[in-house]
Amino acid sequence: MLKRLLLTALVSCITLFGSEFLMPEEAFRPSVSVTKNGDIAAKIDLGNHIYLYKSKLHAKILGNSGITIKHITLPEGSDHEGQTVFMESPNFIELAI
């Protein structure tokens, strides 16, 4: 009886809250493009109902490529359980070669 009740509760939660879970490559889709002045602009497109914690967002260039971070422009953040999160897809890094 308890197993049946738990199963019913689980099915109800999936029905109410959705059963679509995104894999990391679907939730966070990085891309790069070249700006008009020749800089490289990098961004992360976010999946539906996905957000980035500001405190967990870091950017650095690995290796000796000669590419440096010119500046980071963060979108407006929102409060989520006492922490700042970005709920929109940010376009936040411009790189200079």
N, CA, C and O atoms as a CHARMM CRD file, in Angstrom:
* protein
*
  388
    1    1 MET  N      0.82500  -1.20000   0.00000 PROA 1      0.00000
    2    1 MET  CA     0.00000   0.00000   0.00000 PROA 1      0.00000
    3    1 MET  C      0.86500   1.25900   0.00000 PROA 1      0.00000
    4    1 MET  O      0.57900   2.20300  -0.73700 PROA 1      0.00000
    5    2 LEU  N      1.92100   1.28500   0.82000 PROA 2      0.00000
    6    2 LEU  CA     2.80700   2.44400   0.89000 PROA 2      0.00000
    7    2 LEU  C      3.54300   2.64000  -0.43600 PROA 2      0.00000
    8    2 LEU  O      3.72300   3.77300  -0.88100 PROA 2      0.00000
    9    3 LYS  N      3.96800   1.54400  -1.06800 PROA 3      0.00000
   10    3 LYS  CA     4.65500   1.64500  -2.35800 PROA 3      0.00000
   11    3 LYS  C      3.72300   2.24500  -3.41100 PROA 3      0.00000
   12    3 LYS  O      4.14100   3.08400  -4.20900 PROA 3      0.00000
   13    4 ARG  N      2.47000   1.81500  -3.41000 PROA 4      0.00000
   14    4 ARG  CA     1.49700   2.33700  -4.37300 PROA 4      0.00000
   15    4 ARG  C      1.26400   3.83100  -4.14500 PROA 4      0.00000
   16    4 ARG  O      1.15000   4.59500  -5.10300 PROA 4      0.00000
   17    5 LEU  N      1.19200   4.24800  -2.88100 PROA 5      0.00000
   18    5 LEU  CA     1.00000   5.66100  -2.55100 PROA 5      0.00000
   19    5 LEU  C      2.19700   6.49300  -3.01000 PROA 5      0.00000
   20    5 LEU  O      2.02100   7.56800  -3.58300 PROA 5      0.00000
   21    6 LEU  N      3.41500   5.99900  -2.76100 PROA 6      0.00000
   22    6 LEU  CA     4.61700   6.71600  -3.19500 PROA 6      0.00000
   23    6 LEU  C      4.70000   6.80700  -4.71800 PROA 6      0.00000
   24    6 LEU  O      5.06900   7.84800  -5.26100 PROA 6      0.00000
   25    7 LEU  N      4.36000   5.72800  -5.39500 PROA 7      0.00000
   26    7 LEU  CA     4.36600   5.73000  -6.85000 PROA 7      0.00000
   27    7 LEU  C      3.35100   6.72500  -7.39700 PROA 7      0.00000
   28    7 LEU  O      3.64400   7.44800  -8.34900 PROA 7      0.00000
   29    8 THR  N      2.16700   6.76900  -6.80900 PROA 8      0.00000
   30    8 THR  CA     1.14400   7.73000  -7.22600 PROA 8      0.00000
   31    8 THR  C      1.63000   9.16100  -7.01200 PROA 8      0.00000
   32    8 THR  O      1.42700  10.02000  -7.87000 PROA 8      0.00000
   33    9 ALA  N      2.26900   9.42100  -5.87400 PROA 9      0.00000
   34    9 ALA  CA     2.79800  10.75700  -5.59700 PROA 9      0.00000
   35    9 ALA  C      3.87800  11.13600  -6.60500 PROA 9      0.00000
   36    9 ALA  O      3.91200  12.27800  -7.06400 PROA 9      0.00000
   37   10 LEU  N      4.75900  10.20200  -6.95700 PROA 10     0.00000
   38   10 LEU  CA     5.82200  10.46200  -7.91900 PROA 10     0.00000
   39   10 LEU  C      5.24300  10.77700  -9.29500 PROA 10     0.00000
   40   10 LEU  O      5.66600  11.73300  -9.94400 PROA 10     0.00000
   41   11 VAL  N      4.28900   9.98500  -9.73700 PROA 11     0.00000
   42   11 VAL  CA     3.65500  10.22200 -11.03900 PROA 11     0.00000
   43   11 VAL  C      2.94600  11.57300 -11.04500 PROA 11     0.00000
   44   11 VAL  O      2.98400  12.28300 -12.05000 PROA 11     0.00000
   45   12 SER  N      2.30500  11.93500  -9.94700 PROA 12     0.00000
   46   12 SER  CA     1.63400  13.22900  -9.85600 PROA 12     0.00000
   47   12 SER  C      2.62900  14.37400  -9.95700 PROA 12     0.00000
   48   12 SER  O      2.36400  15.36500 -10.63600 PROA 12     0.00000
   49   13 CYS  N      3.76800  14.25000  -9.29100 PROA 13     0.00000
   50   13 CYS  CA     4.80000  15.30000  -9.36100 PROA 13     0.00000
   51   13 CYS  C      5.33100  15.44900 -10.77300 PROA 13     0.00000
   52   13 CYS  O      5.51700  16.56900 -11.24900 PROA 13     0.00000
   53   14 ILE  N      5.57700  14.34200 -11.44700 PROA 14     0.00000
   54   14 ILE  CA     6.07300  14.40300 -12.81700 PROA 14     0.00000
   55   14 ILE  C      5.04300  15.06300 -13.71800 PROA 14     0.00000
   56   14 ILE  O      5.39800  15.85900 -14.58800 PROA 14     0.00000
   57   15 THR  N      3.77900  14.74100 -13.52000 PROA 15     0.00000
   58   15 THR  CA     2.71500  15.33000 -14.32500 PROA 15     0.00000
   59   15 THR  C      2.59100  16.82300 -14.06000 PROA 15     0.00000
   60   15 THR  O      2.42000  17.60400 -14.99600 PROA 15     0.00000
   61   16 LEU  N      2.67300  17.22600 -12.81000 PROA 16     0.00000
   62   16 LEU  CA     2.52300  18.63600 -12.45300 PROA 16     0.00000
   63   16 LEU  C      3.72100  19.47500 -12.84700 PROA 16     0.00000
   64   16 LEU  O      3.55400  20.58800 -13.34700 PROA 16     0.00000
   65   17 PHE  N      4.91800  18.97300 -12.63400 PROA 17     0.00000
   66   17 PHE  CA     6.12200  19.77500 -12.80900 PROA 17     0.00000
   67   17 PHE  C      6.87000  19.46500 -14.09500 PROA 17     0.00000
   68   17 PHE  O      7.90000  20.08300 -14.36000 PROA 17     0.00000
   69   18 GLY  N      6.39900  18.55300 -14.88200 PROA 18     0.00000
   70   18 GLY  CA     7.05000  18.23100 -16.14400 PROA 18     0.00000
   71   18 GLY  C      8.06500  17.12600 -15.97300 PROA 18     0.00000
   72   18 GLY  O      8.66100  16.96400 -14.90800 PROA 18     0.00000
   73   19 SER  N      8.24600  16.38700 -17.01100 PROA 19     0.00000
   74   19 SER  CA     9.17500  15.26700 -16.94800 PROA 19     0.00000
   75   19 SER  C     10.39500  15.49600 -17.82200 PROA 19     0.00000
   76   19 SER  O     11.20100  14.58400 -18.00400 PROA 19     0.00000
   77   20 GLU  N     10.54500  16.69700 -18.36400 PROA 20     0.00000
   78   20 GLU  CA    11.65500  16.96600 -19.26100 PROA 20     0.00000
   79   20 GLU  C     12.86700  17.45500 -18.47500 PROA 20     0.00000
   80   20 GLU  O     12.86800  18.56000 -17.93300 PROA 20     0.00000
   81   21 PHE  N     13.88200  16.62800 -18.42400 PROA 21     0.00000
   82   21 PHE  CA    15.13700  17.01000 -17.79400 PROA 21     0.00000
   83   21 PHE  C     16.14300  17.24300 -18.90500 PROA 21     0.00000
   84   21 PHE  O     16.25300  16.43900 -19.83100 PROA 21     0.00000
   85   22 LEU  N     16.87500  18.33800 -18.81600 PROA 22     0.00000
   86   22 LEU  CA    17.85100  18.66200 -19.84700 PROA 22     0.00000
   87   22 LEU  C     19.23000  18.12600 -19.47900 PROA 22     0.00000
   88   22 LEU  O     19.65300  18.20200 -18.32600 PROA 22     0.00000
   89   23 MET  N     19.90900  17.59400 -20.45600 PROA 23     0.00000
   90   23 MET  CA    21.30300  17.20200 -20.29000 PROA 23     0.00000
   91   23 MET  C     22.14000  18.48700 -20.29400 PROA 23     0.00000
   92   23 MET  O     21.69900  19.49500 -20.84600 PROA 23     0.00000
   93   24 PRO  N     23.33500  18.47500 -19.69200 PROA 24     0.00000
   94   24 PRO  CA    24.14700  19.69500 -19.63400 PROA 24     0.00000
   95   24 PRO  C     24.35700  20.37100 -20.99200 PROA 24     0.00000
   96   24 PRO  O     24.32400  21.59800 -21.08700 PROA 24     0.00000
   97   25 GLU  N     24.57100  19.57300 -22.03800 PROA 25     0.00000
   98   25 GLU  CA    24.79800  20.17300 -23.36000 PROA 25     0.00000
   99   25 GLU  C     23.53400  20.81400 -23.93600 PROA 25     0.00000
  100   25 GLU  O     23.62000  21.63100 -24.85300 PROA 25     0.00000
  101   26 GLU  N     22.37000  20.45600 -23.41100 PROA 26     0.00000
  102   26 GLU  CA    21.11400  21.09700 -23.81000 PROA 26     0.00000
  103   26 GLU  C     20.82200  22.31600 -22.93500 PROA 26     0.00000
  104   26 GLU  O     20.27400  23.31000 -23.41100 PROA 26     0.00000
  105   27 ALA  N     21.18500  22.23800 -21.66700 PROA 27     0.00000
  106   27 ALA  CA    20.89800  23.31000 -20.71900 PROA 27     0.00000
  107   27 ALA  C     21.82900  24.50800 -20.91400 PROA 27     0.00000
  108   27 ALA  O     21.40800  25.65200 -20.74400 PROA 27     0.00000
  109   28 PHE  N     23.08200  24.25400 -21.26700 PROA 28     0.00000
  110   28 PHE  CA    24.09800  25.30600 -21.41000 PROA 28     0.00000
  111   28 PHE  C     24.78000  25.12600 -22.77000 PROA 28     0.00000
  112   28 PHE  O     25.61200  24.23700 -22.94600 PROA 28     0.00000
  113   29 ARG  N     24.41300  25.99000 -23.73100 PROA 29     0.00000
  114   29 ARG  CA    24.93600  25.87100 -25.08700 PROA 29     0.00000
  115   29 ARG  C     25.87100  27.05000 -25.38200 PROA 29     0.00000
  116   29 ARG  O     25.40400  28.14200 -25.70400 PROA 29     0.00000
  117   30 PRO  N     27.19400  26.83400 -25.27500 PROA 30     0.00000
  118   30 PRO  CA    28.13500  27.92200 -25.55700 PROA 30     0.00000
  119   30 PRO  C     28.25000  28.17200 -27.06200 PROA 30     0.00000
  120   30 PRO  O     28.09200  27.26000 -27.87400 PROA 30     0.00000
  121   31 SER  N     28.52500  29.41500 -27.40900 PROA 31     0.00000
  122   31 SER  CA    28.77600  29.76300 -28.80800 PROA 31     0.00000
  123   31 SER  C     29.70800  30.96200 -28.85700 PROA 31     0.00000
  124   31 SER  O     29.83000  31.71200 -27.88900 PROA 31     0.00000
  125   32 VAL  N     30.35400  31.12800 -29.98300 PROA 32     0.00000
  126   32 VAL  CA    31.25500  32.27100 -30.19300 PROA 32     0.00000
  127   32 VAL  C     30.96000  32.89100 -31.55000 PROA 32     0.00000
  128   32 VAL  O     30.47300  32.22600 -32.46500 PROA 32     0.00000
  129   33 SER  N     31.26600  34.17800 -31.66000 PROA 33     0.00000
  130   33 SER  CA    31.14300  34.88800 -32.92900 PROA 33     0.00000
  131   33 SER  C     32.19600  35.98900 -32.95700 PROA 33     0.00000
  132   33 SER  O     32.78000  36.32400 -31.92600 PROA 33     0.00000
  133   34 VAL  N     32.43000  36.53900 -34.11800 PROA 34     0.00000
  134   34 VAL  CA    33.38600  37.63100 -34.28100 PROA 34     0.00000
  135   34 VAL  C     32.59900  38.92700 -34.40300 PROA 34     0.00000
  136   34 VAL  O     31.66200  39.01800 -35.19600 PROA 34     0.00000
  137   35 THR  N     32.98200  39.93700 -33.61100 PROA 35     0.00000
  138   35 THR  CA    32.30100  41.23300 -33.64100 PROA 35     0.00000
  139   35 THR  C     32.79800  42.05200 -34.82700 PROA 35     0.00000
  140   35 THR  O     33.74000  41.65700 -35.51300 PROA 35     0.00000
  141   36 LYS  N     32.15900  43.19000 -35.06000 PROA 36     0.00000
  142   36 LYS  CA    32.53600  44.06500 -36.18000 PROA 36     0.00000
  143   36 LYS  C     33.97600  44.55800 -36.07600 PROA 36     0.00000
  144   36 LYS  O     34.64300  44.76300 -37.09000 PROA 36     0.00000
  145   37 ASN  N     34.45400  44.74700 -34.83700 PROA 37     0.00000
  146   37 ASN  CA    35.82500  45.24000 -34.66700 PROA 37     0.00000
  147   37 ASN  C     36.85000  44.11200 -34.53600 PROA 37     0.00000
  148   37 ASN  O     38.01000  44.36700 -34.21200 PROA 37     0.00000
  149   38 GLY  N     36.43300  42.87400 -34.78400 PROA 38     0.00000
  150   38 GLY  CA    37.36500  41.75800 -34.80500 PROA 38     0.00000
  151   38 GLY  C     37.55400  41.03600 -33.48600 PROA 38     0.00000
  152   38 GLY  O     38.34100  40.09300 -33.41100 PROA 38     0.00000
  153   39 ASP  N     36.85100  41.45500 -32.44500 PROA 39     0.00000
  154   39 ASP  CA    36.92600  40.74400 -31.17500 PROA 39     0.00000
  155   39 ASP  C     36.08500  39.47000 -31.25200 PROA 39     0.00000
  156   39 ASP  O     35.24400  39.31500 -32.13800 PROA 39     0.00000
  157   40 ILE  N     36.32400  38.58500 -30.32700 PROA 40     0.00000
  158   40 ILE  CA    35.54400  37.35400 -30.23300 PROA 40     0.00000
  159   40 ILE  C     34.52100  37.53400 -29.11800 PROA 40     0.00000
  160   40 ILE  O     34.88400  37.86500 -27.99000 PROA 40     0.00000
  161   41 ALA  N     33.24800  37.31900 -29.42800 PROA 41     0.00000
  162   41 ALA  CA    32.19100  37.41400 -28.41400 PROA 41     0.00000
  163   41 ALA  C     31.73300  35.99300 -28.09200 PROA 41     0.00000
  164   41 ALA  O     31.36200  35.23700 -28.98900 PROA 41     0.00000
  165   42 ALA  N     31.76000  35.64300 -26.83300 PROA 42     0.00000
  166   42 ALA  CA    31.31500  34.32000 -26.38700 PROA 42     0.00000
  167   42 ALA  C     30.05500  34.48500 -25.55500 PROA 42     0.00000
  168   42 ALA  O     29.89500  35.47600 -24.84200 PROA 42     0.00000
  169   43 LYS  N     29.15800  33.50500 -25.64900 PROA 43     0.00000
  170   43 LYS  CA    27.93600  33.55200 -24.84400 PROA 43     0.00000
  171   43 LYS  C     27.49400  32.13900 -24.52700 PROA 43     0.00000
  172   43 LYS  O     27.96800  31.17200 -25.12500 PROA 43     0.00000
  173   44 ILE  N     26.58600  32.03600 -23.58600 PROA 44     0.00000
  174   44 ILE  CA    25.97400  30.76000 -23.22800 PROA 44     0.00000
  175   44 ILE  C     24.46800  30.92300 -23.37000 PROA 44     0.00000
  176   44 ILE  O     23.85400  31.71800 -22.65900 PROA 44     0.00000
  177   45 ASP  N     23.87800  30.17300 -24.28400 PROA 45     0.00000
  178   45 ASP  CA    22.42200  30.15500 -24.39600 PROA 45     0.00000
  179   45 ASP  C     21.89800  29.14600 -23.38700 PROA 45     0.00000
  180   45 ASP  O     22.37100  28.01100 -23.31800 PROA 45     0.00000
  181   46 LEU  N     20.91800  29.57300 -22.61000 PROA 46     0.00000
  182   46 LEU  CA    20.36300  28.72500 -21.56000 PROA 46     0.00000
  183   46 LEU  C     19.10200  28.02300 -22.03700 PROA 46     0.00000
  184   46 LEU  O     18.30800  28.60200 -22.77900 PROA 46     0.00000
  185   47 GLY  N     18.91700  26.79200 -21.61900 PROA 47     0.00000
  186   47 GLY  CA    17.69500  26.05100 -21.89900 PROA 47     0.00000
  187   47 GLY  C     16.53900  26.60900 -21.08100 PROA 47     0.00000
  188   47 GLY  O     16.73600  27.44500 -20.20000 PROA 47     0.00000
  189   48 ASN  N     15.33700  26.14200 -21.38000 PROA 48     0.00000
  190   48 ASN  CA    14.14400  26.58200 -20.65200 PROA 48     0.00000
  191   48 ASN  C     14.26300  26.25500 -19.16500 PROA 48     0.00000
  192   48 ASN  O     14.66600  25.15400 -18.79000 PROA 48     0.00000
  193   49 HSD  N     13.91100  27.21900 -18.33000 PROA 49     0.00000
  194   49 HSD  CA    13.89500  27.06800 -16.87900 PROA 49     0.00000
  195   49 HSD  C     15.29000  26.79200 -16.30800 PROA 49     0.00000
  196   49 HSD  O     15.41400  26.15900 -15.26000 PROA 49     0.00000
  197   50 ILE  N     16.33000  27.25900 -16.98500 PROA 50     0.00000
  198   50 ILE  CA    17.71500  27.09700 -16.53100 PROA 50     0.00000
  199   50 ILE  C     18.25000  28.47300 -16.17900 PROA 50     0.00000
  200   50 ILE  O     17.93300  29.45200 -16.85500 PROA 50     0.00000
  201   51 TYR  N     19.05200  28.56000 -15.13700 PROA 51     0.00000
  202   51 TYR  CA    19.66700  29.81800 -14.75200 PROA 51     0.00000
  203   51 TYR  C     21.09500  29.56000 -14.29800 PROA 51     0.00000
  204   51 TYR  O     21.46500  28.43100 -13.97800 PROA 51     0.00000
  205   52 LEU  N     21.89300  30.62700 -14.27400 PROA 52     0.00000
  206   52 LEU  CA    23.28400  30.56000 -13.83700 PROA 52     0.00000
  207   52 LEU  C     23.42800  31.30100 -12.51500 PROA 52     0.00000
  208   52 LEU  O     22.93100  32.41900 -12.37700 PROA 52     0.00000
  209   53 TYR  N     24.09400  30.70200 -11.55300 PROA 53     0.00000
  210   53 TYR  CA    24.40400  31.39100 -10.30200 PROA 53     0.00000
  211   53 TYR  C     25.57800  32.32800 -10.53500 PROA 53     0.00000
  212   53 TYR  O     26.61000  31.91400 -11.06400 PROA 53     0.00000
  213   54 LYS  N     25.42700  33.58700 -10.14300 PROA 54     0.00000
  214   54 LYS  CA    26.50600  34.55800 -10.32100 PROA 54     0.00000
  215   54 LYS  C     27.76000  34.10400  -9.59000 PROA 54     0.00000
  216   54 LYS  O     28.86500  34.25300 -10.11100 PROA 54     0.00000
  217   55 SER  N     27.60400  33.55400  -8.39300 PROA 55     0.00000
  218   55 SER  CA    28.76200  33.14600  -7.59400 PROA 55     0.00000
  219   55 SER  C     29.51400  31.97000  -8.21300 PROA 55     0.00000
  220   55 SER  O     30.66600  31.72400  -7.85600 PROA 55     0.00000
  221   56 LYS  N     28.88800  31.24500  -9.12600 PROA 56     0.00000
  222   56 LYS  CA    29.52100  30.08200  -9.75600 PROA 56     0.00000
  223   56 LYS  C     30.04800  30.37400 -11.15900 PROA 56     0.00000
  224   56 LYS  O     30.67600  29.51300 -11.77500 PROA 56     0.00000
  225   57 LEU  N     29.80000  31.56800 -11.66300 PROA 57     0.00000
  226   57 LEU  CA    30.19100  31.92500 -13.01800 PROA 57     0.00000
  227   57 LEU  C     31.62400  32.44700 -13.02500 PROA 57     0.00000
  228   57 LEU  O     31.92800  33.46700 -12.40600 PROA 57     0.00000
  229   58 HSD  N     32.48900  31.74400 -13.72400 PROA 58     0.00000
  230   58 HSD  CA    33.89800  32.12300 -13.82600 PROA 58     0.00000
  231   58 HSD  C     34.31900  32.01600 -15.28000 PROA 58     0.00000
  232   58 HSD  O     33.79000  31.19100 -16.02600 PROA 58     0.00000
  233   59 ALA  N     35.25800  32.83500 -15.67900 PROA 59     0.00000
  234   59 ALA  CA    35.78200  32.77600 -17.04300 PROA 59     0.00000
  235   59 ALA  C     37.28800  32.93900 -16.99800 PROA 59     0.00000
  236   59 ALA  O     37.80900  33.82400 -16.31900 PROA 59     0.00000
  237   60 LYS  N     37.98200  32.08100 -17.72400 PROA 60     0.00000
  238   60 LYS  CA    39.42400  32.22900 -17.86600 PROA 60     0.00000
  239   60 LYS  C     39.85700  31.55800 -19.16500 PROA 60     0.00000
  240   60 LYS  O     39.19700  30.64500 -19.66300 PROA 60     0.00000
  241   61 ILE  N     40.95200  32.01900 -19.68900 PROA 61     0.00000
  242   61 ILE  CA    41.51900  31.48800 -20.92400 PROA 61     0.00000
  243   61 ILE  C     42.61900  30.50500 -20.54100 PROA 61     0.00000
  244   61 ILE  O     43.52500  30.83900 -19.77900 PROA 61     0.00000
  245   62 LEU  N     42.53100  29.30300 -21.07100 PROA 62     0.00000
  246   62 LEU  CA    43.52800  28.27800 -20.79100 PROA 62     0.00000
  247   62 LEU  C     44.60100  28.27800 -21.87200 PROA 62     0.00000
  248   62 LEU  O     44.31900  28.55500 -23.03800 PROA 62     0.00000
  249   63 GLY  N     45.82200  27.96700 -21.48100 PROA 63     0.00000
  250   63 GLY  CA    46.90800  27.84000 -22.44900 PROA 63     0.00000
  251   63 GLY  C     47.52100  29.18500 -22.80200 PROA 63     0.00000
  252   63 GLY  O     47.19500  30.21300 -22.20900 PROA 63     0.00000
  253   64 ASN  N     48.40400  29.15600 -23.76900 PROA 64     0.00000
  254   64 ASN  CA    49.13300  30.35200 -24.22300 PROA 64     0.00000
  255   64 ASN  C     48.67100  30.75800 -25.61100 PROA 64     0.00000
  256   64 ASN  O     49.48300  30.85200 -26.53100 PROA 64     0.00000
  257   65 SER  N     47.38800  30.99800 -25.77000 PROA 65     0.00000
  258   65 SER  CA    46.82900  31.31300 -27.08400 PROA 65     0.00000
  259   65 SER  C     47.01200  32.76600 -27.48400 PROA 65     0.00000
  260   65 SER  O     46.84500  33.10700 -28.65500 PROA 65     0.00000
  261   66 GLY  N     47.35200  33.63000 -26.53400 PROA 66     0.00000
  262   66 GLY  CA    47.44200  35.06000 -26.81600 PROA 66     0.00000
  263   66 GLY  C     46.09700  35.76300 -26.72200 PROA 66     0.00000
  264   66 GLY  O     46.01800  36.97100 -26.94800 PROA 66     0.00000
  265   67 ILE  N     45.05600  35.04200 -26.39800 PROA 67     0.00000
  266   67 ILE  CA    43.72100  35.62300 -26.24600 PROA 67     0.00000
  267   67 ILE  C     43.54200  36.04700 -24.79400 PROA 67     0.00000
  268   67 ILE  O     43.86800  35.29100 -23.87900 PROA 67     0.00000
  269   68 THR  N     43.02700  37.25100 -24.58200 PROA 68     0.00000
  270   68 THR  CA    42.76900  37.74600 -23.23100 PROA 68     0.00000
  271   68 THR  C     41.30100  38.16300 -23.11900 PROA 68     0.00000
  272   68 THR  O     40.64500  38.45200 -24.12000 PROA 68     0.00000
  273   69 ILE  N     40.80700  38.18900 -21.89800 PROA 69     0.00000
  274   69 ILE  CA    39.43900  38.66500 -21.65900 PROA 69     0.00000
  275   69 ILE  C     39.48200  40.18400 -21.62100 PROA 69     0.00000
  276   69 ILE  O     40.13400  40.77500 -20.76000 PROA 69     0.00000
  277   70 LYS  N     38.79100  40.80200 -22.54800 PROA 70     0.00000
  278   70 LYS  CA    38.76500  42.26000 -22.64800 PROA 70     0.00000
  279   70 LYS  C     37.84900  42.84800 -21.58200 PROA 70     0.00000
  280   70 LYS  O     38.24900  43.75800 -20.85600 PROA 70     0.00000
  281   71 HSD  N     36.62800  42.33900 -21.48100 PROA 71     0.00000
  282   71 HSD  CA    35.70100  42.73300 -20.41200 PROA 71     0.00000
  283   71 HSD  C     34.54800  41.74000 -20.34500 PROA 71     0.00000
  284   71 HSD  O     34.27200  41.01000 -21.29800 PROA 71     0.00000
  285   72 ILE  N     33.90100  41.73300 -19.22000 PROA 72     0.00000
  286   72 ILE  CA    32.74600  40.86300 -19.00300 PROA 72     0.00000
  287   72 ILE  C     31.54600  41.75200 -18.70100 PROA 72     0.00000
  288   72 ILE  O     31.59000  42.58000 -17.79100 PROA 72     0.00000
  289   73 THR  N     30.48800  41.57800 -19.46000 PROA 73     0.00000
  290   73 THR  CA    29.25100  42.30600 -19.23900 PROA 73     0.00000
  291   73 THR  C     28.19200  41.30200 -18.80900 PROA 73     0.00000
  292   73 THR  O     27.78200  40.44200 -19.58900 PROA 73     0.00000
  293   74 LEU  N     27.75800  41.41900 -17.57400 PROA 74     0.00000
  294   74 LEU  CA    26.76100  40.48600 -17.04000 PROA 74     0.00000
  295   74 LEU  C     25.35600  41.05600 -17.20800 PROA 74     0.00000
  296   74 LEU  O     25.15800  42.26200 -17.06100 PROA 74     0.00000
  297   75 PRO  N     24.38600  40.20900 -17.51300 PROA 75     0.00000
  298   75 PRO  CA    23.00200  40.68100 -17.58500 PROA 75     0.00000
  299   75 PRO  C     22.48000  41.01600 -16.19700 PROA 75     0.00000
  300   75 PRO  O     23.13200  40.72500 -15.19400 PROA 75     0.00000
  301   76 GLU  N     21.30800  41.62500 -16.14200 PROA 76     0.00000
  302   76 GLU  CA    20.68900  41.92400 -14.85100 PROA 76     0.00000
  303   76 GLU  C     20.35300  40.60500 -14.15000 PROA 76     0.00000
  304   76 GLU  O     19.78700  39.68800 -14.74700 PROA 76     0.00000
  305   77 GLY  N     20.71200  40.53900 -12.88600 PROA 77     0.00000
  306   77 GLY  CA    20.45900  39.32700 -12.11600 PROA 77     0.00000
  307   77 GLY  C     19.12700  39.37200 -11.38700 PROA 77     0.00000
  308   77 GLY  O     18.51800  40.43000 -11.22700 PROA 77     0.00000
  309   78 SER  N     18.69400  38.20700 -10.95400 PROA 78     0.00000
  310   78 SER  CA    17.47900  38.06500 -10.15800 PROA 78     0.00000
  311   78 SER  C     17.83200  37.34200  -8.87000 PROA 78     0.00000
  312   78 SER  O     18.81000  36.59500  -8.82000 PROA 78     0.00000
  313   79 ASP  N     17.03600  37.56200  -7.82400 PROA 79     0.00000
  314   79 ASP  CA    17.25700  36.86600  -6.56500 PROA 79     0.00000
  315   79 ASP  C     16.58900  35.49900  -6.61400 PROA 79     0.00000
  316   79 ASP  O     15.41600  35.38200  -6.97000 PROA 79     0.00000
  317   80 HSD  N     17.34600  34.46800  -6.25200 PROA 80     0.00000
  318   80 HSD  CA    16.80500  33.11200  -6.16800 PROA 80     0.00000
  319   80 HSD  C     17.33800  32.48800  -4.89200 PROA 80     0.00000
  320   80 HSD  O     18.50500  32.10400  -4.81300 PROA 80     0.00000
  321   81 GLU  N     16.47300  32.39200  -3.89800 PROA 81     0.00000
  322   81 GLU  CA    16.82600  31.82100  -2.60200 PROA 81     0.00000
  323   81 GLU  C     18.05700  32.50200  -1.99000 PROA 81     0.00000
  324   81 GLU  O     18.94700  31.84600  -1.44800 PROA 81     0.00000
  325   82 GLY  N     18.07900  33.83400  -2.09200 PROA 82     0.00000
  326   82 GLY  CA    19.15400  34.61100  -1.47600 PROA 82     0.00000
  327   82 GLY  C     20.41500  34.73800  -2.30500 PROA 82     0.00000
  328   82 GLY  O     21.39100  35.32800  -1.84200 PROA 82     0.00000
  329   83 GLN  N     20.42800  34.20400  -3.51600 PROA 83     0.00000
  330   83 GLN  CA    21.59800  34.30800  -4.37800 PROA 83     0.00000
  331   83 GLN  C     21.20600  34.96100  -5.70000 PROA 83     0.00000
  332   83 GLN  O     20.06900  34.83500  -6.15400 PROA 83     0.00000
  333   84 THR  N     22.16000  35.65800  -6.30900 PROA 84     0.00000
  334   84 THR  CA    21.92100  36.28100  -7.59900 PROA 84     0.00000
  335   84 THR  C     22.09000  35.24200  -8.69800 PROA 84     0.00000
  336   84 THR  O     23.09600  34.53400  -8.75700 PROA 84     0.00000
  337   85 VAL  N     21.08900  35.16300  -9.56600 PROA 85     0.00000
  338   85 VAL  CA    21.14100  34.24700 -10.71100 PROA 85     0.00000
  339   85 VAL  C     20.81500  35.02400 -11.97900 PROA 85     0.00000
  340   85 VAL  O     20.15100  36.05900 -11.94500 PROA 85     0.00000
  341   86 PHE  N     21.30000  34.49700 -13.09500 PROA 86     0.00000
  342   86 PHE  CA    20.97700  35.04500 -14.39900 PROA 86     0.00000
  343   86 PHE  C     19.99100  34.09300 -15.05500 PROA 86     0.00000
  344   86 PHE  O     20.28200  32.91100 -15.24000 PROA 86     0.00000
  345   87 MET  N     18.81500  34.61900 -15.40800 PROA 87     0.00000
  346   87 MET  CA    17.75600  33.78100 -15.94100 PROA 87     0.00000
  347   87 MET  C     17.63800  33.91500 -17.45900 PROA 87     0.00000
  348   87 MET  O     16.91000  33.15800 -18.10000 PROA 87     0.00000
  349   88 GLU  N     18.35000  34.87200 -18.02000 PROA 88     0.00000
  350   88 GLU  CA    18.34900  35.06000 -19.46300 PROA 88     0.00000
  351   88 GLU  C     19.68300  34.57500 -20.01300 PROA 88     0.00000
  352   88 GLU  O     20.67400  34.47400 -19.29100 PROA 88     0.00000
  353   89 SER  N     19.68400  34.28400 -21.27800 PROA 89     0.00000
  354   89 SER  CA    20.91400  33.84600 -21.91200 PROA 89     0.00000
  355   89 SER  C     21.89300  35.01100 -21.98100 PROA 89     0.00000
  356   89 SER  O     21.65000  35.97200 -22.71000 PROA 89     0.00000
  357   90 PRO  N     22.99600  34.94500 -21.23700 PROA 90     0.00000
  358   90 PRO  CA    23.92900  36.06100 -21.23200 PROA 90     0.00000
  359   90 PRO  C     24.83300  36.07700 -22.45900 PROA 90     0.00000
  360   90 PRO  O     25.16800  35.02900 -23.01100 PROA 90     0.00000
  361   91 ASN  N     25.21400  37.24700 -22.86700 PROA 91     0.00000
  362   91 ASN  CA    26.23600  37.47100 -23.88300 PROA 91     0.00000
  363   91 ASN  C     27.28300  38.28400 -23.14700 PROA 91     0.00000
  364   91 ASN  O     27.25400  39.51400 -23.18500 PROA 91     0.00000
  365   92 PHE  N     28.20200  37.61500 -22.48300 PROA 92     0.00000
  366   92 PHE  CA    28.93800  38.31100 -21.44900 PROA 92     0.00000
  367   92 PHE  C     30.44900  38.39200 -21.59800 PROA 92     0.00000
  368   92 PHE  O     31.09200  39.01900 -20.75500 PROA 92     0.00000
  369   93 ILE  N     31.04200  37.80800 -22.59600 PROA 93     0.00000
  370   93 ILE  CA    32.50300  37.84800 -22.67300 PROA 93     0.00000
  371   93 ILE  C     32.92800  38.36400 -24.04900 PROA 93     0.00000
  372   93 ILE  O     32.46300  37.86800 -25.07500 PROA 93     0.00000
  373   94 GLU  N     33.79300  39.33800 -24.06200 PROA 94     0.00000
  374   94 GLU  CA    34.45000  39.71600 -25.30400 PROA 94     0.00000
  375   94 GLU  C     35.93000  39.45100 -25.13000 PROA 94     0.00000
  376   94 GLU  O     36.52500  39.83600 -24.12400 PROA 94     0.00000
  377   95 LEU  N     36.51100  38.80600 -26.09200 PROA 95     0.00000
  378   95 LEU  CA    37.91100  38.43400 -26.03800 PROA 95     0.00000
  379   95 LEU  C     38.68400  39.21400 -27.09500 PROA 95     0.00000
  380   95 LEU  O     38.16300  39.51200 -28.17000 PROA 95     0.00000
  381   96 ALA  N     39.91400  39.53300 -26.77700 PROA 96     0.00000
  382   96 ALA  CA    40.78300  40.21800 -27.74200 PROA 96     0.00000
  383   96 ALA  C     41.98900  39.35200 -28.04300 PROA 96     0.00000
  384   96 ALA  O     42.56400  38.73600 -27.14500 PROA 96     0.00000
  385   97 ILE  N     42.36500  39.30800 -29.29900 PROA 97     0.00000
  386   97 ILE  CA    43.52500  38.51200 -29.69400 PROA 97     0.00000
  387   97 ILE  C     44.74600  39.40500 -29.74400 PROA 97     0.00000
  388   97 ILE  O     45.84100  38.93700 -30.05700 PROA 97     0.00000
